[in-house]
Amino acid sequence: MAKKVTMKLEDIANELGINCDGVEQYLNTMTGEFVTIIDSDISGIENDEELLNDIASSGNYVLLPSKYDIH
């Protein structure tokens, strides 16, 4: 089993500061990398299908709370 990274709460809080409609933010628990997915209907930009599949199937990503979850 791969080792999961330790994160600073401050880093997660900073990432939550850019929360807005049409955006989902994930934390990769193996690398500590934050991934932002923007609704393609809003942005007009298609998301990386390979990344979306990895997020959905790997179990290595945690969805961060939305602004509605926080407030």
C-alpha positions, 0 to 999 in steps of 0.5 A: 500500500502506498504511503499517504502524504501529510498536509498542512491545514493552512494549505487546505484552507488556502485552496478552499479560498478559491471556491466558486460555483462550477468548480470542484476541488480535489486533494490527491492523498498520495501526492498532496497535489490539489486538482481543480475541475471546472464545469466545462459548460461554464468554462467552455474548456473540456476537462482531461478525461484521463484525470476525471477517470483517475479521480473517479476510480483510483480512490486517491482523491478526496473532494474538498467541501464546496462553498455551500458546505462551508457556509 
